[in-house]
Amino acid sequence: MNWINRYVDQPLLQGAARLLRTWHGLTGQRPDALDPAWNLVAAAFLMIASMLFMQGEVLMLCQGGLIALALPSAWRLVKLGTANANYSVHDYKALRASAISKRENEWALRMAVVVGSALLPFTHIADDSVTASFMLGASVWFALIAPLRFYLAAAEPPTPDEGDRFVRSALGSAA
């Protein structure tokens, strides 16, 4: 178990923290906006892929399902954008406390999600093409969304000044 924690879980947590810092530094957006933004990008990718491989009623069903999966993320981004776009020390402390709690309490759940997302795309065997397409799409969706969501929630958030546009322009970087 120590090996899994050292060579799988910790590198993934560090990668998620680096991703949050990069997102916050490049965009200046709140770090908790990365998860819904990634969900929308993944939904758009799957919508484009479904248009290449499906047609007719199956395509419309797939597109409707992807839109239904993308709506909560779009709504969350709208709420984050209108409520409080600033990322303050108070927000940092709240995100950090939540991340520490999730890091300590959800280790086994994160490991189950990583293993499940790695194996699930290979289990879409079905008799008809509609069911096989649905299972493949659901498996790819899960593999794209679930591990990132769990690791972003447990990663150390960036400090508020890492994405401050005034600090970045003072350091000579493009804002």
N, C-alpha and C positions, 0 to 999 in steps of 0.2 A: 504494500500500500504506500510506503514511503517512496518507492520508485515511481509510482504513478503520480503521486503528488509532486515530486521533484522534476520529472521529465515530461509530464503531460499538462497537469493542471497549472503549475506556476508559470511555465512559458506562455500558455494561452492567456492567463490573467495579465501577464506583463505585456503581451501583444495587444490585448484589449485596452490596457491603460495607455499604451503608446498611440493606439488608434484614436482614443478619446482626446489625447493631447494634440495630435496632429489635426484632427477635425476642429477642435476649438481654436487652435493657433491659425489655421488657414482661413476658416470662415468667420471666426469671431462669434459663432453661435454657441448657445448653451450645449454642454456635452450630452445632456439627455435628449437632445433633438436628433442625435445620430441614429438611434434605433428606429424611430418612425421614418426618417429619411431613407434608411437602408431598406426598410420594408417596401416603400414606394418604388425604389429602384429595382428591387427583386421582382415586384409585381409587374412593372413595366417590361423587364427582361422576359418574364414568363409569358406575358401577353404577346410580345413580338414572336417568341418561339412558337406559341400556339398557333399564330396566324400562318406560320411556315409549314406546320405539320397537320393542321386540322382544317375542316371546312364544314359548312352547313350548321345543323343544329348542335353538333358536338362543339364546334367553335364558339357558338353563341353561349352555350352552357358554361364552357370554360372561361370565356371572357367575363360573364356575369359573376362567376365564383371568384375570380381574381379581383374584380371591382369590389365585391363584398369584403374580401380580405384586406383590401387597401383602404377602405373607408375609415376604419378606426385610426389608422396611422395618419391619414390626411387630417382627420378631425383633431388628433393630438397635436399635430404641427400647427394647426390654426390656433388652438388654445394656447400653445406655448408662445406663439408669435404675438398674440393680442394681449395675453395676460401680463407677462413680464419678460421682455426679451433680454434684459440685463441679467448677467450672471454675477451674483454678489457672493460675499464671504458666507452669508447665511445660507444661500443655496449650496455652496461648496460643502459646508459642514453637514447639511442635511443629506446630500448625496454621498458624502464620505461615510457617515454613520450607517446609512442603508447598505452601502457596498461592504463595509466591514461585517455587518450582520449576515449578509448573503454569502460572503466569502467563507465565513466560519460555519454557517448552518446548512448550506446547500451544496456541499462538496460532492456527495454521492449523486445528487440530482444532476449536477453539471456533467459528471462522468457518464451517467446513463444517457443524457441527451447527446453527448459527443459520440458515444458508441452507437446509439440509435440512428443518429443522422448519417453516420458512415455506412451502416448496414441497410437502412430502409430503402434507398433507391434500388437495391438489388432484389427486393421482394415484391415486385409488381406483376407477378405471373397471374394471368387471368385468361378465361376462355374467349371473351369478346374484346374487340378493339376499344370500345368506349370505356369499359372497366379498366383495361390495361392502361389507357391514356390517363384516366383519372388517378389511378394509383401511382403512376410514374410522376405526374404533375404534383400530386400531394407529397410524394417522397422528396422531390427536388425542392419544393417550397419549404418543407420542414428542414432539409439539409442547409438551405440558404439562410433561414431565419432563426431557428431555435438556438443553435450553439452561440451565435453572435449575441443574441438577446440575453442569454444567461451570463455570458462572460462580460458583456458591457455593464450589466447590472452589478456584478461583483468586482469590477475593476476600480482601481484608485482613480477618482476624477481629477482633472487638471485644476490647478489653482486659478482663480479668476483673472489674474494678471497675465497669464500665458496667452490669452486671446484678445487682450485689450488692444484696440487699434491705435490708441495714442502711444502705448508702449512700443508696439511694432514699428510705427513710423519714426519714433525717436531712435530706434536701433538701426534705422536705415533700410528696413525691408518694405516691400510694396504693401500698401494697405488696401 
